[in-house]
Amino acid sequence: MGVSKQTIYNWESGLTTPDLNQVIRMYIVCGLNPKSLLPKRKKAVMMNLVIPIPTSIK
């Protein structure tokens, strides 16, 4: 991971938190898909999404 034992101790103790790049590297090292960090979108939310379509292009 390229971090010290003290850094990991601080994460585990809640004194500091890893940045996003470190979290992604941890997921990869553990064999997990980093995309699973993203929230799941519900179909119902997507169905209610209204995108205005321009009637003319200037």
C-alpha distance matrix in Angstrom:
0.0 3.8 5.6 8.7 10.4 12.8 10.7 9.9 13.6 14.7 13.3 15.0 18.0 18.5 18.6 16.1 14.4 11.2 12.4 13.1 10.6 7.7 10.0 10.7 7.2 7.4 10.9 10.4 8.2 11.1 13.7 15.0 16.7 15.4 19.2 19.8 18.6 21.7 24.9 27.5 30.6 33.9 36.7 39.1 37.3 37.1 40.8 41.8 40.0 42.8 42.3 45.3 46.7 48.6 52.2 52.5 50.5 51.8
3.8 0.0 3.8 6.9 9.8 11.8 10.0 10.5 13.9 14.8 14.2 16.3 18.8 19.3 18.7 16.2 15.1 12.1 13.1 14.5 11.8 9.3 12.5 13.3 10.1 10.8 14.4 13.9 11.9 14.8 17.4 18.6 20.1 18.5 22.1 23.0 21.5 24.4 27.6 30.4 33.3 36.8 39.5 41.9 39.8 39.6 43.3 44.2 42.2 44.9 44.1 47.0 48.3 50.0 53.6 53.8 51.6 52.6
5.6 3.8 0.0 3.8 6.8 8.2 6.2 7.3 10.5 11.1 11.0 13.2 15.4 16.0 15.2 12.9 12.4 10.1 11.8 14.0 12.3 9.2 12.1 14.0 11.4 11.3 15.1 15.5 13.5 15.8 18.8 19.6 21.2 19.4 22.9 23.4 21.4 24.4 27.3 30.4 33.3 36.7 39.7 41.8 39.6 39.7 43.5 44.1 42.3 45.0 44.5 47.3 48.9 50.6 54.3 54.6 52.5 53.5
8.7 6.9 3.8 0.0 3.8 5.2 5.2 6.6 8.7 9.9 11.0 12.7 14.3 15.6 14.4 13.1 13.5 12.1 14.5 17.1 15.8 12.6 15.0 17.3 14.9 14.1 17.9 18.5 16.2 18.0 21.3 22.3 24.2 22.5 26.1 26.2 24.2 27.3 30.0 33.1 36.2 39.4 42.5 44.5 42.3 42.7 46.5 46.9 45.3 48.0 47.7 50.5 52.3 54.0 57.7 58.1 56.0 56.9
10.4 9.8 6.8 3.8 0.0 3.8 5.4 5.2 6.1 8.6 9.9 10.5 12.1 14.2 13.5 13.0 13.7 13.0 16.1 18.6 17.8 14.2 15.9 18.5 16.2 14.6 18.2 19.3 16.6 17.7 21.3 22.3 24.6 23.3 26.9 26.5 24.5 27.9 30.3 33.2 36.5 39.5 42.8 44.7 42.7 43.3 47.0 47.5 46.1 49.0 48.9 52.0 53.8 55.7 59.5 60.0 58.1 59.2
12.8 11.8 8.2 5.2 3.8 0.0 3.8 5.4 4.9 6.1 8.7 9.8 10.2 12.1 10.7 10.6 12.3 12.4 15.5 18.6 18.3 14.9 16.6 19.6 17.9 16.4 20.0 21.5 19.3 20.2 23.8 24.3 26.4 24.6 28.0 27.5 25.2 28.3 30.5 33.7 36.8 39.8 43.1 44.8 42.6 43.4 47.1 47.3 45.9 48.7 48.7 51.6 53.6 55.4 59.2 59.7 57.9 58.8
10.7 10.0 6.2 5.2 5.4 3.8 0.0 3.8 5.4 5.1 6.3 8.7 9.8 10.6 9.3 8.0 9.0 8.7 11.6 14.8 14.6 11.4 13.1 16.2 14.8 13.6 17.1 18.8 17.1 18.2 21.6 21.7 23.5 21.4 24.6 24.4 21.8 24.8 27.1 30.4 33.4 36.5 39.8 41.4 39.2 39.9 43.6 43.8 42.3 45.1 44.9 47.8 49.8 51.6 55.4 55.9 54.0 55.0
9.9 10.5 7.3 6.6 5.2 5.4 3.8 0.0 3.8 5.4 5.0 6.2 8.5 9.8 10.0 9.0 9.1 8.7 12.2 14.7 14.7 11.0 11.9 15.0 13.6 11.5 14.9 16.8 14.8 15.3 18.9 19.1 21.3 19.6 23.0 22.3 20.0 23.3 25.5 28.5 31.8 34.7 38.1 39.8 37.8 38.6 42.2 42.6 41.4 44.4 44.5 47.5 49.6 51.6 55.3 56.1 54.3 55.5
13.6 13.9 10.5 8.7 6.1 4.9 5.4 3.8 0.0 3.8 5.4 5.1 6.0 8.5 8.5 9.0 10.3 11.2 14.9 17.6 18.0 14.5 15.1 18.4 17.3 14.9 18.0 20.2 18.2 18.3 22.0 22.0 24.3 22.7 25.9 24.9 22.5 25.8 27.5 30.6 33.8 36.6 40.1 41.6 39.6 40.7 44.3 44.5 43.4 46.5 46.8 49.8 52.0 54.1 57.8 58.7 57.1 58.2
14.7 14.8 11.1 9.9 8.6 6.1 5.1 5.4 3.8 0.0 3.8 5.5 5.0 6.0 5.0 5.5 7.6 9.4 12.8 15.9 16.9 13.8 14.4 18.0 17.5 15.6 18.6 21.0 19.6 19.8 23.3 22.8 24.6 22.5 25.4 24.5 21.7 24.6 26.3 29.6 32.6 35.4 38.9 40.2 38.0 39.2 42.8 42.7 41.5 44.4 44.7 47.6 49.9 51.9 55.6 56.4 54.8 55.8
13.3 14.2 11.0 11.0 9.9 8.7 6.3 5.0 5.4 3.8 0.0 3.8 5.4 5.2 6.1 5.1 5.2 6.8 10.5 13.1 14.4 11.3 11.1 14.8 14.7 12.5 15.2 17.9 16.9 16.8 20.2 19.4 21.1 19.0 21.8 20.8 18.0 21.0 22.6 25.9 28.9 31.7 35.2 36.6 34.5 35.6 39.2 39.3 38.2 41.2 41.5 44.5 46.8 48.9 52.6 53.5 52.0 53.2
15.0 16.3 13.2 12.7 10.5 9.8 8.7 6.2 5.1 5.5 3.8 0.0 3.8 5.5 7.7 8.3 8.5 10.1 13.8 16.0 17.2 13.9 13.2 16.8 16.6 13.7 16.0 18.9 17.5 16.7 20.2 19.6 21.8 20.2 23.0 21.4 19.0 22.2 23.5 26.5 29.8 32.3 35.9 37.2 35.4 36.7 40.2 40.4 39.6 42.8 43.4 46.5 48.9 51.2 54.8 55.9 54.6 55.9
18.0 18.8 15.4 14.3 12.1 10.2 9.8 8.5 6.0 5.0 5.4 3.8 0.0 3.8 5.5 7.8 9.3 12.0 15.5 18.1 19.7 16.6 16.1 19.9 19.8 17.2 19.5 22.5 21.2 20.5 24.0 23.2 25.2 23.4 26.0 24.4 21.7 24.6 25.6 28.7 31.8 34.2 37.9 38.9 37.0 38.6 42.0 41.8 41.1 44.2 44.9 47.9 50.5 52.6 56.3 57.4 56.1 57.3
18.5 19.3 16.0 15.6 14.2 12.1 10.6 9.8 8.5 6.0 5.2 5.5 3.8 0.0 3.8 5.5 6.8 10.1 13.3 15.8 18.0 15.4 14.7 18.5 19.1 16.8 18.9 22.0 21.4 20.8 24.0 22.6 24.1 21.9 24.2 22.7 19.6 22.2 23.0 26.3 29.2 31.6 35.3 36.2 34.0 35.7 39.1 38.7 37.9 40.9 41.6 44.6 47.2 49.3 53.0 54.1 52.8 54.0
18.6 18.7 15.2 14.4 13.5 10.7 9.3 10.0 8.5 5.0 6.1 7.7 5.5 3.8 0.0 3.8 7.1 10.4 13.2 16.4 18.3 15.9 15.9 19.7 20.1 18.3 20.8 23.7 22.9 22.8 26.1 25.0 26.3 23.8 26.2 25.2 21.9 24.3 25.4 28.9 31.6 34.2 37.9 38.7 36.3 37.8 41.3 40.8 39.7 42.5 43.0 45.7 48.3 50.2 53.9 54.8 53.4 54.3
16.1 16.2 12.9 13.1 13.0 10.6 8.0 9.0 9.0 5.5 5.1 8.3 7.8 5.5 3.8 0.0 3.8 6.9 9.4 12.8 14.6 12.5 12.8 16.5 17.0 15.7 18.2 20.9 20.4 20.8 23.8 22.6 23.7 20.9 23.3 22.7 19.4 21.7 23.1 26.7 29.3 32.2 35.7 36.8 34.2 35.5 39.1 38.7 37.3 40.0 40.2 43.0 45.4 47.2 51.0 51.8 50.2 51.0
14.4 15.1 12.4 13.5 13.7 12.3 9.0 9.1 10.3 7.6 5.2 8.5 9.3 6.8 7.1 3.8 0.0 3.8 6.5 9.3 11.5 9.5 9.3 13.0 13.9 12.7 14.9 17.7 17.6 17.9 20.7 19.2 20.0 17.2 19.5 19.0 15.6 18.0 19.7 23.2 25.9 28.9 32.3 33.5 31.1 32.1 35.8 35.6 34.2 37.0 37.2 40.0 42.4 44.3 48.0 48.9 47.3 48.4
11.2 12.1 10.1 12.1 13.0 12.4 8.7 8.7 11.2 9.4 6.8 10.1 12.0 10.1 10.4 6.9 3.8 0.0 3.8 6.6 8.0 5.7 6.2 9.7 10.3 9.7 12.1 14.5 14.6 15.5 18.0 16.8 17.5 14.6 17.2 17.2 14.1 16.6 18.9 22.4 25.1 28.4 31.6 33.2 30.8 31.4 35.1 35.2 33.6 36.4 36.3 39.2 41.3 43.1 46.9 47.6 45.9 47.0
12.4 13.1 11.8 14.5 16.1 15.5 11.6 12.2 14.9 12.8 10.5 13.8 15.5 13.3 13.2 9.4 6.5 3.8 0.0 3.8 5.6 5.4 6.4 8.8 10.1 10.8 12.7 14.6 15.5 16.8 18.7 17.2 17.1 13.7 16.0 16.7 13.4 15.3 17.9 21.4 23.8 27.2 30.3 31.9 29.2 29.5 33.3 33.3 31.4 34.0 33.6 36.3 38.3 40.0 43.8 44.3 42.5 43.5
13.1 14.5 14.0 17.1 18.6 18.6 14.8 14.7 17.6 15.9 13.1 16.0 18.1 15.8 16.4 12.8 9.3 6.6 3.8 0.0 3.8 5.4 5.0 6.2 8.6 9.8 10.7 12.5 14.2 15.4 16.7 14.8 14.0 10.4 12.4 13.5 10.4 12.0 14.9 18.3 20.6 24.1 27.0 28.9 26.3 26.3 30.1 30.4 28.4 31.0 30.5 33.4 35.2 37.1 40.8 41.4 39.7 40.9
10.6 11.8 12.3 15.8 17.8 18.3 14.6 14.7 18.0 16.9 14.4 17.2 19.7 18.0 18.3 14.6 11.5 8.0 5.6 3.8 0.0 3.8 5.5 5.2 6.2 8.7 10.0 10.7 12.3 14.3 15.5 14.3 13.6 10.3 12.9 14.6 12.2 14.0 17.4 20.5 22.8 26.4 29.1 31.2 28.8 28.4 32.2 32.8 30.7 33.1 32.4 35.2 36.7 38.4 42.1 42.5 40.5 41.7
7.7 9.3 9.2 12.6 14.2 14.9 11.4 11.0 14.5 13.8 11.3 13.9 16.6 15.4 15.9 12.5 9.5 5.7 5.4 5.4 3.8 0.0 3.8 5.4 5.0 6.1 8.7 9.9 10.4 12.2 14.2 13.5 13.9 11.1 14.3 15.1 12.8 15.5 18.6 21.7 24.4 27.9 30.8 32.9 30.6 30.6 34.4 35.0 33.1 35.8 35.4 38.3 39.9 41.8 45.5 46.0 44.1 45.4
10.0 12.5 12.1 15.0 15.9 16.6 13.1 11.9 15.1 14.4 11.1 13.2 16.1 14.7 15.9 12.8 9.3 6.2 6.4 5.0 5.5 3.8 0.0 3.8 5.4 5.1 6.3 8.8 9.9 10.6 12.5 10.9 11.3 8.5 11.5 11.8 9.3 12.3 15.3 18.3 21.2 24.6 27.6 29.7 27.6 27.8 31.5 32.2 30.6 33.6 33.4 36.6 38.3 40.5 44.1 44.9 43.3 44.8
10.7 13.3 14.0 17.3 18.5 19.6 16.2 15.0 18.4 18.0 14.8 16.8 19.9 18.5 19.7 16.5 13.0 9.7 8.8 6.2 5.2 5.4 3.8 0.0 3.8 5.4 5.1 6.3 8.7 10.0 10.7 9.2 8.7 5.7 9.0 10.3 8.7 11.3 14.8 17.4 20.2 23.6 26.3 28.8 26.8 26.5 30.2 31.2 29.5 32.3 31.9 35.1 36.5 38.7 42.2 42.9 41.3 42.9
7.2 10.1 11.4 14.9 16.2 17.9 14.8 13.6 17.3 17.5 14.7 16.6 19.8 19.1 20.1 17.0 13.9 10.3 10.1 8.6 6.2 5.0 5.4 3.8 0.0 3.8 5.4 5.1 6.1 8.5 9.8 9.7 10.2 8.4 12.1 13.2 12.1 15.0 18.4 20.8 23.8 27.1 29.7 32.3 30.5 30.1 33.7 34.9 33.1 35.9 35.4 38.6 39.8 41.9 45.5 46.0 44.2 45.8
7.4 10.8 11.3 14.1 14.6 16.4 13.6 11.5 14.9 15.6 12.5 13.7 17.2 16.8 18.3 15.7 12.7 9.7 10.8 9.8 8.7 6.1 5.1 5.4 3.8 0.0 3.8 5.4 5.1 6.1 8.6 8.4 10.2 8.9 12.7 12.7 11.6 15.1 18.1 20.5 23.7 26.9 29.7 32.2 30.5 30.5 34.1 35.3 33.9 36.9 36.8 40.1 41.6 43.9 47.4 48.2 46.6 48.3
10.9 14.4 15.1 17.9 18.2 20.0 17.1 14.9 18.0 18.6 15.2 16.0 19.5 18.9 20.8 18.2 14.9 12.1 12.7 10.7 10.0 8.7 6.3 5.1 5.4 3.8 0.0 3.8 5.5 5.2 6.2 4.9 6.5 5.8 9.5 9.3 9.0 12.5 15.5 17.4 20.7 23.8 26.5 29.1 27.7 27.6 31.1 32.5 31.3 34.4 34.4 37.8 39.2 41.7 45.2 46.2 44.7 46.6
10.4 13.9 15.5 18.5 19.3 21.5 18.8 16.8 20.2 21.0 17.9 18.9 22.5 22.0 23.7 20.9 17.7 14.5 14.6 12.5 10.7 9.9 8.8 6.3 5.1 5.4 3.8 0.0 3.8 5.4 5.0 5.5 6.6 6.8 10.4 11.2 11.6 14.6 17.9 19.5 22.6 25.7 28.0 31.0 29.7 29.1 32.5 34.2 32.7 35.7 35.4 38.7 39.8 42.2 45.6 46.3 44.7 46.7
8.2 11.9 13.5 16.2 16.6 19.3 17.1 14.8 18.2 19.6 16.9 17.5 21.2 21.4 22.9 20.4 17.6 14.6 15.5 14.2 12.3 10.4 9.9 8.7 6.1 5.1 5.5 3.8 0.0 3.8 5.5 7.6 9.9 10.4 14.0 14.3 14.5 17.8 20.9 22.6 25.9 28.9 31.4 34.2 33.0 32.6 36.0 37.6 36.3 39.3 39.1 42.4 43.6 45.9 49.3 50.1 48.4 50.3
11.1 14.8 15.8 18.0 17.7 20.2 18.2 15.3 18.3 19.8 16.8 16.7 20.5 20.8 22.8 20.8 17.9 15.5 16.8 15.4 14.3 12.2 10.6 10.0 8.5 6.1 5.2 5.4 3.8 0.0 3.8 5.6 9.0 10.2 13.5 12.8 13.5 17.0 19.6 21.0 24.5 27.2 29.8 32.6 31.6 31.5 34.9 36.5 35.6 38.8 38.9 42.4 43.7 46.3 49.7 50.7 49.3 51.3
13.7 17.4 18.8 21.3 21.3 23.8 21.6 18.9 22.0 23.3 20.2 20.2 24.0 24.0 26.1 23.8 20.7 18.0 18.7 16.7 15.5 14.2 12.5 10.7 9.8 8.6 6.2 5.0 5.5 3.8 0.0 3.8 6.8 9.2 12.0 11.6 13.2 16.3 19.0 19.9 23.2 25.8 28.0 31.1 30.4 29.9 33.1 35.1 34.1 37.3 37.3 40.8 41.9 44.5 47.8 48.8 47.5 49.7
15.0 18.6 19.6 22.3 22.3 24.3 21.7 19.1 22.0 22.8 19.4 19.6 23.2 22.6 25.0 22.6 19.2 16.8 17.2 14.8 14.3 13.5 10.9 9.2 9.7 8.4 4.9 5.5 7.6 5.6 3.8 0.0 3.8 6.3 8.7 7.9 9.6 12.7 15.2 16.1 19.5 22.1 24.5 27.5 26.7 26.3 29.6 31.5 30.5 33.8 34.0 37.5 38.8 41.5 44.8 46.0 44.8 47.1
16.7 20.1 21.2 24.2 24.6 26.4 23.5 21.3 24.3 24.6 21.1 21.8 25.2 24.1 26.3 23.7 20.0 17.5 17.1 14.0 13.6 13.9 11.3 8.7 10.2 10.2 6.5 6.6 9.9 9.0 6.8 3.8 0.0 3.8 5.3 5.7 8.0 10.2 13.1 13.8 16.8 19.7 21.8 24.9 23.9 23.3 26.6 28.5 27.4 30.5 30.5 34.0 35.2 37.9 41.1 42.3 41.1 43.4
15.4 18.5 19.4 22.5 23.3 24.6 21.4 19.6 22.7 22.5 19.0 20.2 23.4 21.9 23.8 20.9 17.2 14.6 13.7 10.4 10.3 11.1 8.5 5.7 8.4 8.9 5.8 6.8 10.4 10.2 9.2 6.3 3.8 0.0 3.8 5.3 5.7 7.9 11.4 13.0 15.9 19.2 21.6 24.4 22.9 22.3 25.9 27.4 26.0 29.0 28.8 32.3 33.6 36.1 39.5 40.5 39.2 41.3
19.2 22.1 22.9 26.1 26.9 28.0 24.6 23.0 25.9 25.4 21.8 23.0 26.0 24.2 26.2 23.3 19.5 17.2 16.0 12.4 12.9 14.3 11.5 9.0 12.1 12.7 9.5 10.4 14.0 13.5 12.0 8.7 5.3 3.8 0.0 3.8 5.2 5.6 8.9 9.9 12.5 15.8 18.0 20.9 19.5 18.7 22.2 23.8 22.4 25.5 25.4 28.9 30.2 32.9 36.2 37.4 36.3 38.6
19.8 23.0 23.4 26.2 26.5 27.5 24.4 22.3 24.9 24.5 20.8 21.4 24.4 22.7 25.2 22.7 19.0 17.2 16.7 13.5 14.6 15.1 11.8 10.3 13.2 12.7 9.3 11.2 14.3 12.8 11.6 7.9 5.7 5.3 3.8 0.0 3.8 5.4 7.5 8.4 11.7 14.6 17.2 20.0 18.9 18.7 22.1 23.7 22.9 26.2 26.7 30.3 31.9 34.8 38.1 39.6 38.7 41.1
18.6 21.5 21.4 24.2 24.5 25.2 21.8 20.0 22.5 21.7 18.0 19.0 21.7 19.6 21.9 19.4 15.6 14.1 13.4 10.4 12.2 12.8 9.3 8.7 12.1 11.6 9.0 11.6 14.5 13.5 13.2 9.6 8.0 5.7 5.2 3.8 0.0 3.8 6.5 9.0 12.2 15.4 18.4 20.6 18.9 19.2 22.7 23.8 22.7 26.0 26.4 29.9 31.8 34.5 38.0 39.4 38.4 40.5
21.7 24.4 24.4 27.3 27.9 28.3 24.8 23.3 25.8 24.6 21.0 22.2 24.6 22.2 24.3 21.7 18.0 16.6 15.3 12.0 14.0 15.5 12.3 11.3 15.0 15.1 12.5 14.6 17.8 17.0 16.3 12.7 10.2 7.9 5.6 5.4 3.8 0.0 3.8 6.4 9.0 12.5 15.3 17.5 15.6 15.6 19.2 20.2 19.0 22.2 22.6 26.2 28.1 30.8 34.3 35.8 34.9 37.1
24.9 27.6 27.3 30.0 30.3 30.5 27.1 25.5 27.5 26.3 22.6 23.5 25.6 23.0 25.4 23.1 19.7 18.9 17.9 14.9 17.4 18.6 15.3 14.8 18.4 18.1 15.5 17.9 20.9 19.6 19.0 15.2 13.1 11.4 8.9 7.5 6.5 3.8 0.0 3.8 6.3 9.4 12.7 14.5 12.6 13.4 16.8 17.6 16.9 20.4 21.4 25.0 27.2 30.2 33.5 35.4 34.9 37.2
27.5 30.4 30.4 33.1 33.2 33.7 30.4 28.5 30.6 29.6 25.9 26.5 28.7 26.3 28.9 26.7 23.2 22.4 21.4 18.3 20.5 21.7 18.3 17.4 20.8 20.5 17.4 19.5 22.6 21.0 19.9 16.1 13.8 13.0 9.9 8.4 9.0 6.4 3.8 0.0 3.8 6.4 9.5 11.8 10.7 11.2 14.4 15.8 15.6 19.2 20.5 24.2 26.3 29.5 32.6 34.7 34.5 37.1
30.6 33.3 33.3 36.2 36.5 36.8 33.4 31.8 33.8 32.6 28.9 29.8 31.8 29.2 31.6 29.3 25.9 25.1 23.8 20.6 22.8 24.4 21.2 20.2 23.8 23.7 20.7 22.6 25.9 24.5 23.2 19.5 16.8 15.9 12.5 11.7 12.2 9.0 6.3 3.8 0.0 3.8 6.5 8.6 7.2 7.5 10.7 12.1 11.9 15.6 17.0 20.8 22.9 26.2 29.2 31.5 31.5 34.2
33.9 36.8 36.7 39.4 39.5 39.8 36.5 34.7 36.6 35.4 31.7 32.3 34.2 31.6 34.2 32.2 28.9 28.4 27.2 24.1 26.4 27.9 24.6 23.6 27.1 26.9 23.8 25.7 28.9 27.2 25.8 22.1 19.7 19.2 15.8 14.6 15.4 12.5 9.4 6.4 3.8 0.0 3.8 5.4 5.4 6.6 8.8 10.4 11.3 15.1 17.2 20.9 23.1 26.6 29.3 31.9 32.4 35.2
36.7 39.5 39.7 42.5 42.8 43.1 39.8 38.1 40.1 38.9 35.2 35.9 37.9 35.3 37.9 35.7 32.3 31.6 30.3 27.0 29.1 30.8 27.6 26.3 29.7 29.7 26.5 28.0 31.4 29.8 28.0 24.5 21.8 21.6 18.0 17.2 18.4 15.3 12.7 9.5 6.5 3.8 0.0 3.8 5.4 5.1 6.0 8.7 10.0 13.4 15.6 19.2 21.1 24.7 27.1 29.9 30.6 33.7
39.1 41.9 41.8 44.5 44.7 44.8 41.4 39.8 41.6 40.2 36.6 37.2 38.9 36.2 38.7 36.8 33.5 33.2 31.9 28.9 31.2 32.9 29.7 28.8 32.3 32.2 29.1 31.0 34.2 32.6 31.1 27.5 24.9 24.4 20.9 20.0 20.6 17.5 14.5 11.8 8.6 5.4 3.8 0.0 3.8 5.4 5.0 6.4 8.9 12.2 15.1 18.4 20.7 24.4 26.6 29.6 30.7 33.6
37.3 39.8 39.6 42.3 42.7 42.6 39.2 37.8 39.6 38.0 34.5 35.4 37.0 34.0 36.3 34.2 31.1 30.8 29.2 26.3 28.8 30.6 27.6 26.8 30.5 30.5 27.7 29.7 33.0 31.6 30.4 26.7 23.9 22.9 19.5 18.9 18.9 15.6 12.6 10.7 7.2 5.4 5.4 3.8 0.0 3.8 5.4 5.3 6.6 10.3 13.0 16.4 19.0 22.5 25.1 27.9 28.7 31.4
37.1 39.6 39.7 42.7 43.3 43.4 39.9 38.6 40.7 39.2 35.6 36.7 38.6 35.7 37.8 35.5 32.1 31.4 29.5 26.3 28.4 30.6 27.8 26.5 30.1 30.5 27.6 29.1 32.6 31.5 29.9 26.3 23.3 22.3 18.7 18.7 19.2 15.6 13.4 11.2 7.5 6.6 5.1 5.4 3.8 0.0 3.8 5.4 5.2 8.7 10.8 14.4 16.5 20.1 22.7 25.4 26.0 29.0
40.8 43.3 43.5 46.5 47.0 47.1 43.6 42.2 44.3 42.8 39.2 40.2 42.0 39.1 41.3 39.1 35.8 35.1 33.3 30.1 32.2 34.4 31.5 30.2 33.7 34.1 31.1 32.5 36.0 34.9 33.1 29.6 26.6 25.9 22.2 22.1 22.7 19.2 16.8 14.4 10.7 8.8 6.0 5.0 5.4 3.8 0.0 3.8 5.5 8.1 10.8 14.1 16.0 19.7 21.8 24.8 26.0 29.1
41.8 44.2 44.1 46.9 47.5 47.3 43.8 42.6 44.5 42.7 39.3 40.4 41.8 38.7 40.8 38.7 35.6 35.2 33.3 30.4 32.8 35.0 32.2 31.2 34.9 35.3 32.5 34.2 37.6 36.5 35.1 31.5 28.5 27.4 23.8 23.7 23.8 20.2 17.6 15.8 12.1 10.4 8.7 6.4 5.3 5.4 3.8 0.0 3.8 6.2 9.7 12.6 15.2 18.7 20.9 24.0 25.3 28.1
40.0 42.2 42.3 45.3 46.1 45.9 42.3 41.4 43.4 41.5 38.2 39.6 41.1 37.9 39.7 37.3 34.2 33.6 31.4 28.4 30.7 33.1 30.6 29.5 33.1 33.9 31.3 32.7 36.3 35.6 34.1 30.5 27.4 26.0 22.4 22.9 22.7 19.0 16.9 15.6 11.9 11.3 10.0 8.9 6.6 5.2 5.5 3.8 0.0 3.8 6.5 9.9 12.6 16.0 18.6 21.4 22.3 25.1
42.8 44.9 45.0 48.0 49.0 48.7 45.1 44.4 46.5 44.4 41.2 42.8 44.2 40.9 42.5 40.0 37.0 36.4 34.0 31.0 33.1 35.8 33.6 32.3 35.9 36.9 34.4 35.7 39.3 38.8 37.3 33.8 30.5 29.0 25.5 26.2 26.0 22.2 20.4 19.2 15.6 15.1 13.4 12.2 10.3 8.7 8.1 6.2 3.8 0.0 3.8 6.4 9.3 12.6 15.1 18.0 19.3 22.0
42.3 44.1 44.5 47.7 48.9 48.7 44.9 44.5 46.8 44.7 41.5 43.4 44.9 41.6 43.0 40.2 37.2 36.3 33.6 30.5 32.4 35.4 33.4 31.9 35.4 36.8 34.4 35.4 39.1 38.9 37.3 34.0 30.5 28.8 25.4 26.7 26.4 22.6 21.4 20.5 17.0 17.2 15.6 15.1 13.0 10.8 10.8 9.7 6.5 3.8 0.0 3.8 6.3 9.6 12.5 15.0 15.9 18.6
45.3 47.0 47.3 50.5 52.0 51.6 47.8 47.5 49.8 47.6 44.5 46.5 47.9 44.6 45.7 43.0 40.0 39.2 36.3 33.4 35.2 38.3 36.6 35.1 38.6 40.1 37.8 38.7 42.4 42.4 40.8 37.5 34.0 32.3 28.9 30.3 29.9 26.2 25.0 24.2 20.8 20.9 19.2 18.4 16.4 14.4 14.1 12.6 9.9 6.4 3.8 0.0 3.8 6.4 9.2 11.8 13.1 15.7
46.7 48.3 48.9 52.3 53.8 53.6 49.8 49.6 52.0 49.9 46.8 48.9 50.5 47.2 48.3 45.4 42.4 41.3 38.3 35.2 36.7 39.9 38.3 36.5 39.8 41.6 39.2 39.8 43.6 43.7 41.9 38.8 35.2 33.6 30.2 31.9 31.8 28.1 27.2 26.3 22.9 23.1 21.1 20.7 19.0 16.5 16.0 15.2 12.6 9.3 6.3 3.8 0.0 3.8 6.3 8.9 10.3 13.4
48.6 50.0 50.6 54.0 55.7 55.4 51.6 51.6 54.1 51.9 48.9 51.2 52.6 49.3 50.2 47.2 44.3 43.1 40.0 37.1 38.4 41.8 40.5 38.7 41.9 43.9 41.7 42.2 45.9 46.3 44.5 41.5 37.9 36.1 32.9 34.8 34.5 30.8 30.2 29.5 26.2 26.6 24.7 24.4 22.5 20.1 19.7 18.7 16.0 12.6 9.6 6.4 3.8 0.0 3.8 5.5 6.9 9.8
52.2 53.6 54.3 57.7 59.5 59.2 55.4 55.3 57.8 55.6 52.6 54.8 56.3 53.0 53.9 51.0 48.0 46.9 43.8 40.8 42.1 45.5 44.1 42.2 45.5 47.4 45.2 45.6 49.3 49.7 47.8 44.8 41.1 39.5 36.2 38.1 38.0 34.3 33.5 32.6 29.2 29.3 27.1 26.6 25.1 22.7 21.8 20.9 18.6 15.1 12.5 9.2 6.3 3.8 0.0 3.8 7.0 9.9
52.5 53.8 54.6 58.1 60.0 59.7 55.9 56.1 58.7 56.4 53.5 55.9 57.4 54.1 54.8 51.8 48.9 47.6 44.3 41.4 42.5 46.0 44.9 42.9 46.0 48.2 46.2 46.3 50.1 50.7 48.8 46.0 42.3 40.5 37.4 39.6 39.4 35.8 35.4 34.7 31.5 31.9 29.9 29.6 27.9 25.4 24.8 24.0 21.4 18.0 15.0 11.8 8.9 5.5 3.8 0.0 3.8 6.4
50.5 51.6 52.5 56.0 58.1 57.9 54.0 54.3 57.1 54.8 52.0 54.6 56.1 52.8 53.4 50.2 47.3 45.9 42.5 39.7 40.5 44.1 43.3 41.3 44.2 46.6 44.7 44.7 48.4 49.3 47.5 44.8 41.1 39.2 36.3 38.7 38.4 34.9 34.9 34.5 31.5 32.4 30.6 30.7 28.7 26.0 26.0 25.3 22.3 19.3 15.9 13.1 10.3 6.9 7.0 3.8 0.0 3.8
51.8 52.6 53.5 56.9 59.2 58.8 55.0 55.5 58.2 55.8 53.2 55.9 57.3 54.0 54.3 51.0 48.4 47.0 43.5 40.9 41.7 45.4 44.8 42.9 45.8 48.3 46.6 46.7 50.3 51.3 49.7 47.1 43.4 41.3 38.6 41.1 40.5 37.1 37.2 37.1 34.2 35.2 33.7 33.6 31.4 29.0 29.1 28.1 25.1 22.0 18.6 15.7 13.4 9.8 9.9 6.4 3.8 0.0
